[in-house]
Amino acid sequence: MIGAGHPLGATGISQIIEITQQLQNNAKKRQVSNVKKG
């Protein structure tokens, strides 16, 4: 994700954090309704 300014290796961590926030219903404006899987 060079467009996001992530250094090499940080993209995977960013994706894990996003998935965790979605599953915990804690993603605020980015939240997907009725998410069941990550």
C-alpha positions in Angstrom: 0.0 0.0 0.0 2.5 2.6 -1.1 -0.4 4.9 -1.8 -1.2 4.8 1.9 2.4 5.6 2.8 2.9 2.3 4.6 6.5 1.0 5.0 7.1 -2.5 3.8 5.4 -5.0 6.2 3.1 -2.6 7.9 0.3 -3.2 5.4 -0.5 -6.6 6.9 -0.6 -5.2 10.4 -2.9 -2.4 9.2 -5.3 -5.0 7.6 -5.3 -7.1 10.8 -6.2 -4.1 12.9 -9.0 -3.1 10.4 -10.5 -6.6 10.4 -10.4 -6.7 14.2 -12.1 -3.4 14.5 -14.8 -4.5 12.0 -15.5 -7.7 13.9 -15.7 -5.9 17.2 -18.1 -3.3 15.7 -15.6 -0.6 16.5 -14.7 0.8 13.0 -16.8 3.9 13.3 -17.3 5.5 9.8 -15.7 2.5 8.0 -18.0 0.0 9.8 -19.6 -2.6 7.6 -23.1 -3.6 8.8 -23.7 -7.2 10.0 -20.1 -8.3 9.5 -19.6 -11.9 10.5 -16.2 -12.9 9.0 -12.9 -11.2 8.7 
